[in-house]
Amino acid sequence: MAENSETPQVQEEMTISEFSPDELEKTPLLPRSAWRSQVTYLKTLLKTKQILDKSVGK
């Protein structure tokens, strides 16, 4: 097995105290893609529930 001569660089984690208040206000709680996928999941779940409710209610 050949070893990689480059050492991986570890990025330091920033603590909350290192951010300015303006940066904290602009930082989303989750990345947009996570919000989008969560919304899509919930919409799909709701549609599925509505279809099942209609089929059982007949």
HUWO-V153945 format. One record per backbone hydrogen bond with DSSP energy under -0.5 kcal/mol. NH is the residue of the N-H (numbers start at 0). CO is the residue of the C=O. If there is no record, write none. Layout:
nh=NH co=CO
nh=NH co=CO
This chain:
nh=10 co=8
nh=17 co=14
nh=18 co=15
nh=23 co=19
nh=24 co=20
nh=25 co=21
nh=26 co=22
nh=27 co=25
nh=33 co=30
nh=34 co=30
nh=35 co=31
nh=36 co=32
nh=37 co=33
nh=38 co=34
nh=39 co=35
nh=40 co=36
nh=41 co=37
nh=42 co=38
nh=43 co=39
nh=44 co=40
nh=45 co=41
nh=46 co=42
nh=47 co=43
nh=48 co=44
nh=49 co=45
nh=50 co=46
nh=51 co=47
nh=52 co=48
nh=53 co=49
nh=54 co=50
nh=55 co=51
nh=56 co=52
nh=57 co=53
